[in-house]
């Protein structure tokens, strides 16, 4: 069942984003290079232990690798920032949201005019 989640594609994408070869990822994760290839082709499904290790190596959540869960599309850096924002007082949060909203609106406007 896990193979239908296309874990292999996510592992491949994360590996390429770091500009690592399969051998590089094998060294980082302690998994044989051949197994990395099998995972990426969805010929084998990583064990829970391997998924946890890969998540640590890529600095993402296991949910992110398997593509499940409400926050699956968010990496750990973004999640950490969200957690930090949650700890702010309400006035500071509102100020931050105002700034973020303006930056996003500016980005969307630039993107719209560059089409």
KADATA-V501356 format. One line per field, one symbol per residue. ss: DSSP state (~ for helix, > for strand, _ for the rest). psi: psi as a letter, one per 20 degrees, with the letter a starting at -180 (. if undefined). burial: I if it has 16 or more other C-alpha atoms within 10 Angstrom, else O. Layout:
BEGIN
ss: ???
psi: ???
burial: ???
END
This chain:
BEGIN
ss: _~~~~_~~~~~~~~~~~____~~~~~~~~___~~~~~~~~_______~~~~~~~~~~~___~~~~~_________~~~~~~~~~~~___~~~~~~~~~~~~~~~~~~~~~~~~__
psi: hhhiilhgggggggghhilqrhgghgghikqqhhhgggghjkhqpqrggggggggggilrrhhggikqqhkhiprhgghgggghhhiqrgggghgghgggggggggghggghij.
burial: OOOOOIIIIIIIOIIOOOOOOIOOIIOOIOIOIOIIIOIIIIOIIIOOOOIIIIIOOIOIIIIIIIIOOOOOIOIIOOOOOOOOOOOOOOOOOOOOOOOOOOOOOOOOOOOOOOO
END
